[in-house]
Amino acid sequence: REITNIADFSMAGLAQVDYSREFQNLYYPFLMVGFGILAGLWPFHTWSPDGHVAAPTAVSMLHAGVLMKLGAFGILAVGMVILPEGAAFWAPVLIGLGTVNVLYGAISALGQKDLKYVIGYSSVSHMGYVLMGLGTLDVLAVNGAVLQMFSHGIMTALFFAMVGIIYQRTHSRDITILEGLGKRMGITGVFLAVAGLTSLGLPGFSSFVAELLVFIGTYRTYPILAILGVIGAAITAVYILRLLGKVFFGPIDEGRWRDLTDATRQETS
């Protein structure tokens, strides 16, 4: 208050203040990092995958579907609205870290055997697309980032719900053990496939549109980073298809999963 000489701390009031460029450049990164921690911004992301694994299913759904999006929303609605010149100055840093998110999260997910860890690192990767879109300050890419926030929130919540159903029946999240479950859990498999295909950005799903907008907007100013983002999307397709192939279409252990039951109507409603 002493620095800005204002007494109105409402969002509308703060947005009307004419902050100096030096002030914005100095204080915007604090907002970016503070909200970025919630969004899983690399290298402050490490709490997120472990939090997913340790939490119950319902908490994991809220964590990925709501909490991480609040971080990205904070960068957009607080940082960029109140300190726009600071956002422009630090934009290359945000988009660079977002690109690291995409690649690091995708490569890490590729090496996981625990279903929750796969989805946890996948969330880090997908939030990278959001951060890339916001970092471009391009209208098209920002719109894609907002759509990706919505798409990823719904998709990841569905992912965790299906993993919770699988764990409740099998008491395992190990991909190497959970093979061929589609022969016993067809309905669960369909929902998991929908979440997976949305995650990898298959045309016809909301994430395809979101990621396409982010890539187009990013390519206008940072073509190399846009290409790296596309590579991250390709890696996503690899680990998602591997997960679906092993868990639901591999050979089933008839002895181990003889009494396995599918998701009930209450669980899928």
C-alpha positions in Angstrom: 0.0 0.0 0.0 2.9 2.4 0.8 4.5 1.7 -2.6 1.4 2.1 -4.7 -0.5 4.7 -2.6 -3.8 2.9 -2.9 -6.3 1.7 -0.4 -8.6 -0.4 -2.7 -7.4 -4.0 -3.0 -10.3 -5.3 -5.0 -9.3 -6.8 -8.4 -11.1 -4.1 -10.2 -9.4 -1.4 -8.2 -5.9 -2.9 -8.6 -6.4 -3.2 -12.3 -7.0 0.5 -12.6 -3.8 1.5 -11.0 -1.1 2.9 -13.3 2.0 0.9 -12.0 5.4 1.8 -13.3 7.2 -0.6 -15.6 9.9 -1.1 -13.1 7.3 -2.0 -10.4 5.6 -4.5 -12.7 8.9 -6.1 -13.8 10.0 -6.5 -10.2 6.8 -7.9 -8.7 5.2 -9.9 -11.5 7.6 -12.9 -11.1 6.5 -13.3 -7.5 2.9 -13.7 -8.7 4.0 -15.9 -11.5 5.9 -18.3 -9.2 3.4 -18.2 -6.4 0.5 -19.2 -8.7 2.8 -21.3 -10.8 3.5 -23.6 -7.8 -0.2 -24.4 -7.7 -0.2 -25.0 -11.4 2.7 -27.4 -11.2 5.2 -25.1 -12.9 8.6 -26.7 -13.3 10.8 -26.8 -11.2 8.2 -26.3 -8.4 6.1 -29.2 -9.6 7.5 -32.0 -7.4 4.7 -31.9 -4.8 2.1 -32.6 -7.5 2.7 -36.2 -8.6 3.4 -37.4 -5.0 0.3 -35.6 -3.8 -1.8 -37.4 -6.4 -0.5 -40.8 -5.4 -0.9 -40.2 -1.6 -4.4 -38.7 -1.8 -7.7 -40.6 -1.9 -9.4 -40.8 -5.3 -11.8 -37.9 -4.6 -9.0 -35.6 -3.4 -6.9 -36.5 -6.5 -9.8 -35.6 -8.7 -10.1 -32.2 -7.0 -6.4 -31.7 -6.9 -5.9 -32.1 -10.7 -9.3 -30.9 -11.8 -9.5 -27.7 -9.7 -6.4 -26.9 -7.6 -3.9 -26.9 -10.5 -6.3 -24.8 -12.6 -6.5 -22.2 -9.9 -2.8 -21.6 -10.2 -3.0 -21.0 -14.0 -6.1 -18.9 -13.5 -4.2 -16.8 -11.0 -1.4 -16.1 -13.4 -4.0 -15.0 -16.0 -6.6 -13.2 -14.0 -4.3 -11.6 -11.4 -0.8 -11.4 -12.8 -1.6 -10.5 -16.4 -4.5 -8.3 -15.7 -2.9 -6.2 -12.9 0.7 -6.2 -14.1 0.4 -6.5 -17.9 3.8 -5.0 -18.7 5.5 -7.3 -16.2 3.7 -10.2 -17.8 5.1 -9.1 -21.2 8.6 -8.8 -19.8 8.6 -12.2 -18.2 6.6 -14.0 -20.9 9.7 -15.7 -22.5 10.5 -17.2 -19.0 6.9 -18.5 -18.5 6.7 -20.0 -22.0 10.1 -21.6 -21.6 9.3 -23.2 -18.3 5.9 -24.3 -19.7 7.7 -26.1 -22.5 9.9 -27.8 -20.0 6.7 -28.8 -18.2 5.4 -30.4 -21.4 8.5 -32.4 -22.2 9.6 -33.3 -18.6 6.1 -34.4 -17.6 5.6 -36.5 -20.7 9.0 -38.2 -20.4 8.5 -38.8 -16.7 5.1 -40.3 -17.3 6.6 -42.6 -19.9 8.8 -44.2 -17.3 6.2 -44.8 -14.6 4.5 -48.1 -13.7 2.0 -46.8 -11.2 -1.2 -45.6 -12.8 -1.5 -42.6 -10.5 2.1 -41.5 -11.1 1.4 -41.8 -14.9 -1.6 -39.5 -14.5 0.3 -37.2 -12.1 3.2 -36.6 -14.4 0.7 -36.3 -17.3 -1.0 -33.5 -15.4 2.4 -31.7 -15.1 2.8 -32.1 -18.8 -0.6 -30.9 -19.8 -0.4 -27.9 -17.5 2.7 -27.0 -19.5 0.4 -26.4 -22.5 -1.6 -24.0 -20.4 1.5 -22.1 -19.3 2.8 -22.1 -22.9 -0.4 -20.5 -24.1 -0.4 -17.9 -21.4 3.3 -17.1 -21.9 2.8 -16.2 -25.6 0.3 -13.4 -24.8 -1.3 -14.3 -28.1 -5.1 -14.2 -28.1 -5.4 -17.5 -29.9 -3.0 -19.3 -27.6 -4.5 -17.8 -24.5 -7.9 -19.0 -25.6 -6.4 -22.4 -26.1 -4.9 -22.3 -22.7 -8.2 -21.5 -21.1 -9.9 -24.4 -23.0 -7.1 -26.7 -22.0 -7.7 -25.8 -18.3 -11.3 -26.9 -18.7 -10.6 -30.0 -20.8 -7.8 -31.2 -18.6 -9.8 -30.7 -15.5 -12.6 -32.9 -16.7 -10.4 -35.5 -18.4 -8.0 -35.9 -15.4 -10.9 -36.2 -12.9 -12.3 -39.0 -15.1 -8.9 -40.6 -15.2 -8.5 -40.7 -11.4 -12.1 -41.9 -10.9 -11.5 -44.9 -13.2 -8.1 -45.6 -11.5 -9.9 -45.5 -8.1 -12.4 -48.1 -9.3 -9.6 -50.3 -10.6 -7.7 -50.0 -7.4 -10.8 -50.7 -5.2 -11.2 -54.0 -7.0 -7.6 -55.1 -7.6 -5.7 -53.4 -4.8 -3.0 -52.6 -7.3 -2.0 -49.7 -9.6 0.9 -51.5 -11.1 0.6 -51.5 -14.9 2.7 -54.7 -15.2 0.2 -56.6 -13.1 -3.1 -55.0 -14.4 -3.2 -56.6 -17.8 -6.2 -57.6 -19.8 -8.8 -56.1 -17.4 -10.9 -55.0 -20.3 -12.2 -58.6 -20.5 -13.7 -58.2 -17.0 -14.2 -54.4 -16.8 -15.5 -53.3 -20.1 -17.4 -50.2 -18.9 -14.4 -49.0 -16.9 -12.3 -49.6 -20.0 -14.5 -47.4 -22.2 -14.4 -44.5 -19.7 -10.6 -44.9 -19.3 -10.2 -44.9 -23.0 -12.2 -41.7 -23.4 -10.0 -40.0 -20.8 -6.9 -41.4 -22.5 -7.9 -40.3 -26.0 -8.8 -36.9 -24.7 -5.4 -36.7 -23.0 -3.4 -37.5 -26.1 -5.4 -34.9 -28.1 -7.2 -37.1 -30.6 -9.2 -35.0 -33.1 -12.8 -34.7 -32.1 -12.0 -34.3 -28.4 -11.7 -30.9 -26.6 -8.0 -31.2 -25.9 -7.2 -31.4 -29.6 -8.7 -28.0 -30.2 -7.1 -26.6 -27.1 -3.6 -27.8 -27.9 -4.0 -26.8 -31.6 -4.8 -23.3 -30.6 -1.8 -23.2 -28.2 0.5 -24.6 -30.9 -0.6 -22.1 -33.6 -0.4 -19.1 -31.2 3.0 -20.2 -30.0 4.4 -20.9 -33.5 3.8 -17.3 -34.4 6.4 -16.0 -32.0 8.3 -19.1 -30.7 8.3 -21.7 -33.5 11.0 -23.8 -31.9 9.1 -24.1 -28.6 5.9 -24.9 -30.6 7.7 -27.8 -32.2 9.0 -29.0 -28.9 5.4 -28.9 -27.6 4.3 -31.1 -30.5 7.0 -33.6 -29.6 5.6 -33.6 -26.1 2.2 -34.4 -27.5 3.7 -37.3 -29.4 5.3 -38.7 -26.3 1.9 -38.3 -24.6 0.3 -40.5 -27.2 3.0 -43.2 -26.6 2.5 -43.5 -22.9 -1.3 -43.3 -23.0 -1.7 -45.9 -25.7 0.8 -48.1 -23.9 -1.3 -47.8 -20.7 -4.5 -48.6 -22.5 -3.0 -51.4 -24.4 -1.5 -53.2 -21.4 -4.2 -52.6 -18.8 -7.3 -53.3 -21.0 -6.2 -55.2 -24.1 -3.3 -57.3 -22.9 -3.5 -61.0 -21.9 -5.5 -61.5 -18.7 -4.4 -63.6 -15.7 -7.6 -65.7 -15.4 -6.6 -67.1 -12.0 -5.9 -63.7 -10.4 -8.8 -61.8 -11.9 -11.4 -64.5 -12.1 -13.8 -62.7 -9.7 -13.2 -59.2 -10.9 -16.4 -57.1 -11.4 -17.0 -54.0 -13.5 -18.0 -50.5 -12.4 -21.5 -50.3 -11.2 -24.2 -47.9 -12.4 -23.8 -45.8 -9.3 -20.0 -45.5 -9.8 -20.3 -44.3 -13.4 -23.3 -42.0 -13.0 
